[in-house]
Amino acid sequence: MKQMTSIIILSFNTLSFTKLCIESIRRHTTKGLYEIIVVDNNSHDGSVEWLERQADIRLIKNDWNAGFSAGCNQGLAIAEGSELLLLNSDTIVTPHWLTNLCKALYSSPSVGAVGCMTNFCINGQQMEGPYKDIDGLEKFTREFNKGDSSKWIRKLLLIGFCFLFKREVYEKIGPLDERFTPGNFEDDDYSLRIWQAGYEMLLCKDTYIHHFGNVSFLSGKSHADVEKNAEKYNALIDRHAQIFRNKWPNLGNYKFMEPDELVPELRSRDVPKLDEGLAAFQRGNHAFRQQKWARALDEYSKVLSLQPENKKVIINAAIVARKLGDEETAKALAASVNVEKEIFEIGELVEAV
């Protein structure tokens, strides 16, 4: 396999930021040593049309917003690189960024993944840079991004805005867990899976890129919409936190732990099994929220093939069948689990967790 980095970017109505990101990759990354894969999640801001005109981009066009986990997995599935990089569309990469990250990634067979510093992040990966514009960013990082292994530190978690890992890691532990559709906690989960598989992870404090942050979440929203979306976002965080705790019980305050505090116990555990039923349930609910009724019903059908008596899924499938005009199927599904008439008539989504 050719030494090459597959850079996987998700696009959702962030055209101006996506352009900045891709132009910075072209400017600061050695041609021939990378490929760009963009997964567009049904943008309607001209992103698809612009991406289609780019000869150096491999484009996947979704007819719905598949979310972060599922979208990244689509890109990972077609990637041809020896290392794989998940990169947010609202980032600007900088001089020597990928050279530095790859140097750390291949510094030892035990290193499985690496991340970098930025201006907008958590997990000890944030620092303020002395710049006000892109020219200032370029000037700052030409000096800052000087490879220095003394600035690499072991980290239990890495945040997914710029997450580089070896292909062998991906082949060993598999794709992102789509139980976390549409997003959040999938990078915590993937980090723990990497450590559990016997690898280490490094935060490269010798490498800095810019991250605008929350662009898809906030783009084009009024203040009232932002507040409403914030409520939904916080509810999603709570649901995904519970899914995470169910998968990784009794971790304590893991986000603030050093690797040596948790990894020995982590590696003594059985590897958590993938839950395809819950993953399909989450994808179905994500489609339901977007009123993608046929997509939702398809995902619910996958769940019911595995869990034919899952009452929550049957309720949602009945509601979706009614939305699609199939009243007979809707009533049959509702009757099969004795769904209260009021629940069925209201037609509200039942969450998986």
N, C-alpha and C positions, 0 to 999 in steps of 0.2 A: 504493500500500500504506500502511495506517495505521501511524503510528509506535507501535510496541508491542514489548515484550520478551517473547519466548517463553522461559519458565523450565522447563527439562526436568530432572526429578528421577527417579532410579531408586529403587525401593523393594524391599527384600528382608529381611523379618523385622525391621524397625526401627521399628515403629509408634510407640513413644513419642518417638523422635527425629524421625520424619517429621512428627508432630503439631507438635512444637516448631518445626521448620523452616517449615512452612506457616503456622502462626500468626504467626511473626515476619515472613514475607513480607507477610501481610495487614496487619500492624501498621505496617510501615515502608516500604511501597511504594504509590505513588499508584494508586488504583483506576481501572481503564480503560486504564492504560498497560502492562499486562502480562497474560499468560495463564499458567496453571500446567498443565503436562502431566506426569503421573506415569506411569511405566512400571513396573508391578509384576511382578517376576520370580518369580511363584508363591510368594508369602509364605503362611505358615500361622499367623500370629500375630494375625489379625484385621485386618490392614492393608487388604485388599481391601474388606471389609465397611465399614470406616470411610471409605475413599476413595470408595466408591460413594455415600455419603450427602452428599458435599461438592459443592454445586451449582456451585462455581467451578473445579472440577478436571476436566480432560480426562484420562480414565483409559484406559490400554492394559493389558489383563490377559493376561499370558503363562501358558501351562500348563507352563512349565519355567523354570529360571534361565538366561536367555539370555546373562548376563554383561553387563559394562559397555559394551563397544564396540557390540555388536549392540543392546542395550537403548536406548542413547543414539540410535543411528541410527533406531530406530523412532520415538522422540519427535521427532527432527529432521525426519523425513519428513512429519509432519503439522503441524509448527509453522507459524504464520501471521505471526509477528512480523518486524519489520524488522531486529531483532538477536536473536541466539540465545544462551542462557545455559545451560551445563551446571552444575548445582548439586548437590552431595552432599546426601543426605537427613539426614546427621548434622551439619548446619550450623545456626547461628542467625544470621540477618541482622540488620542494625542500622540506626539512623537514617542517612538520606541515602546508604545503600550504593549503590543502583542509580542514583540521580541523579549521584553522583560518577563511577561507572564509565562511564555513558553520556557524560558530559561529556568524559572522556578519550578514549573510543572515537571520538567525532565531532570531536575537536580538530583533526584533519587527515585528508584523504583517504587518506594513506599508512598510517594506523593501521588495522590489521585486527582486533586482539584486545587485550583487557586482562584483568588479574587483580588481586587485592588481597592484603592482609596477613591473617594469622591466627595463632592460638596453636599450631597443630599442622600442620607442613608442612616441606618441604625447599626447596631452590632459592632461599634468601634471602628467602622469603616468611613466615618465622616471626618473631614477636616476642611477648614475654610482656606480657599486659595486666594492670593492677592491679585485678583483680576476682575475686570468689569465687563469685558467683551471677549469675543473669540480671539482677537489679536493678542489680548492680554493673557488669555488661557494658553495660547501657543507659546508665548514668551516664557511664561511661568513653567510650563511642563518641559520645555527644552532643557531647562536646568534641573528641574525636580526629577524627571524620569531617567535617572542614571542608575543602571542596574547595580544593586548592592545587596548581596545575600544576607548581610547583617541586619537588614530591615525586613526580612521575612519572619513572620511569627506563625506558630501553629494556632489554628482556630477551630473550635468545635463546629461553628456554623459559618456559612458564607451566604450573603444575600444575592438573589438571582438577577440583579441588574447587569452584572458582568461576571459570569460564572463559567470558568474554563475547566474542562475535565478530559482525561484520556479516554480514547475509544474503548480500551480494555475495561475501564470502569463501567461505561455504559453497557457493554456486552455482558458484564458480570451481574450488575444490579438491575438493569432494565430501565425503562422509561420513567418519566415523572408519574406520580400516583394521581390518577384522575378523580380520585375521591375528593380532591381539593379543587375541583372545578367550581367556579371559573378561575380562582386563584387565591393565594395566601396559604402559607404553611407548607406549600410544596417544596420550597427551598430548604426549610428546616428539616423536613422529612428526607429529602435527598441527601443533605449533609450527614444526617445520622446513618443513613444507609451506606454511604461511602465509608465512614469510620467503621461501621460494623463489619463491612466486607474486608477490613484489614488495611485500608489505606489511611493516609494522613491528608490534611488540607492546610494550605498556607495562605495567609493574607500578606500580599506584597505591598509593603508600605513604601516601596520605591517606585510605585506606579500610580498615576492619578488620571482619571478621566472626569468629564463633566456630566452631571445627571440633573436634568430639569426636574423630574419627579412628578408623579400623579397627573401626567398630561392627559391620558385617555379618560381618567376619572373626572377631570375638571373641564375638559375642552368644550367650549360653547355653552356652558351651563350658567343660568342665572343664579343669584344668591339663594333664592328659594329652592331651586333644583339642587344646588350643591348641598344645602342642609338636608333635603329629603334623601339625596343619594348617600349622604354621610350616615344617616340612620340605617339605611339598607346595608351599607358597607360594614358598619359596626355589628349589625346582626349577623352578617356573613362571617365576620371574624370570630364571633362567638360560636357559630356552628362549626367552623373549621377547627377551632381550638378543641372542641369536644371530640371531633373525629380524630384529631391528632392524639389526644389523651387516650382515646380508646385503642388506638394503634400502638402507642408507646406509653403504657401506663407507668406510673410511679417514677417519673423522671425528676421530680422536684422542680426547682427553679433553674432548669437546664440552660436557659438563655444566658445566664451569667456564670456558667461553669467553665473552667479550663478543661481541655481535653482529658488530662490525666485524672480528673475528678469523676468522669462519667464513662470514658471509653472502655476500661476493663470490664465494668459491669455490663455495658452495652454489648460487648462481644461475647459475653457468657449467655446471652439470651438467644432464643430461637429467632430466626429471621422472620419478621412479620409477613404473613401471606397477603398477596394482592386480593382485594375484594372487588371483583368485576361487577358484582351486583350493585354495590353501593356506588361504584364509579359511574355505571350507567344511570342509576337513579339521579345522581348529581347532574350528569349531562342532560338528562331529561328535564329536570327542574330548571336548569339554565335555559333550555330551549323554550320551556313553558313561559318563563318570564319575558321572553322576547316574542311571544305569540307565534313561535315556529311550531305549529301544532303537529304537523306530520313528523318532523324531526323528534319532537317530544314523545310521540306515540311509539316511534321506532325504538327509542332508548328504553321506554317503559316495557316494551315487549321483550327486550333483552333481559331485563330484570326478572320478569315473570317466567321466562324460560328457565331461570335458575331458582327462583323463589316464587312459585305459583300462588302462594297464600299470603304474600306480602300485602297487607291491607292498605298501607299508605300508598303504595304504587297503584293498586287497583283503583283507589279513589281518584288519583290524578289521571290515570288512564281513562276512567269513565268521564271525567270532566273534559278531557281532550277529545274523546270520541264525540261528545256532544258539540264541542266547538267545530268539529269537522263535519257536523250534520248527520252523524250516524247515531240517531237516537236509540235504535234497537240495541246496538252494542253497548251504548252508554248505560242504558237501564239494566241490561243483563249483568254488566260488570258491577254496578252499584248494588244490585240485588244479591250478587254472589257473596258479598261480605256484609250484608245488612247495613249499608251506609244510611245514616239518618238523612231523611229527605232534605232537612235544612242545609246540611253540609253540601249535599249534591247540588241543590238549587243555588246556593251562594257561589259555588264554583271557585273557591279559594284554594291556592296551592298548598299541599301538605308537604312540609319539609322532611327530608330524610332524617335529620337529627334535630 
